[in-house]
């Protein structure tokens, strides 16, 4: 079992990374191998200067390669290999971070090349959104959910507002608050219940097929 953390903040360490690491440590105690991909350390480019190569088969009747060369395909492959994916996305002026937006929009090319996109990628994802509602944090949460609308069960996500706990979002100290830890603990418990239910369903289908 493998749990992958994806952090899409522009800074190397802050609330997003701290919260993801906290969740992954909890999952480690339940037997998951864990890995963190911090977007800060990778090259992630948005869709640009292309001719819709990802849709070339539909448009021009042939396969064509995306002209953008970066780490996005590698990151999506990591997602495919994981059993659980925890994304942390910050609120920047009422919008998701540019790193997350670029990564998510590039998913359309992955969608075209993946036979079961919803099951192998989207259905694994849970989200942590860092942002205050008066500053647009709820818009970021809504965007994260809409990005995974293809899944029959909407993506699970939690919105953490620093103002709710009397903290400032710039200081990266949300994870020091016991109420924040409690909410993330609840997220982990819910995640593990969903994982166990999915595992049993898969075992049942395998037994039936055999």
TAPE-V829027 format. One line per field, one symbol per residue. ss: DSSP state (H for helix, E for strand, C for the rest). phi: phi as a letter, one per 20 degrees, with the letter a starting at -180 (. if undefined). psi: psi as a letter, one per 40 degrees, with the letter a starting at -180 (. if undefined). Layout:
BEGIN
ss: ???
phi: ???
psi: ???
END
This chain:
BEGIN
ss: CEEEEEECCCCCCCHHHHHHHHHHHHHHHCCCEEEEEEHHHCCCCCCCCCCCHHHHHHHHCCCCCCCCCCCHHHHHHHHHHCCEEEEEEEEECCEECHHHHHHHHCHHHHHHHCCCHHHHCHHHEEEEEECCHHHCHHHHHHHHHHCCCCCCCCCEEEEECHHHHCCCHHHCCHHHCHHHHHHHHHHHHHHHHHHHHHHHHHHHHHHHHC
phi: .cddddddefdfcagffffffffffffgfeneecbddeggececdffalcclgfdfffedmbecegfedbeggffffffffeeccdddceedmncfffffffffffffffgfddfcgffecffeecccddregfeogfffgffgfffcfffgdggebcdddfffdmddffemdgfeefffgfffffffffgfffffffffffffffffff
psi: hhhhhhhfieidhaddddddddddddddeeehiiihhhddeihhiihififfdeeddddefihihhehhaeddddddddddidhhhhhhihgfeiiiddddddddeedddddehdgdddecdeehiihhhiiddeeddddddddddefeehdhihhihhhhdddefihdeefedeehdddddddddddddddddddddddddddddddd.
END
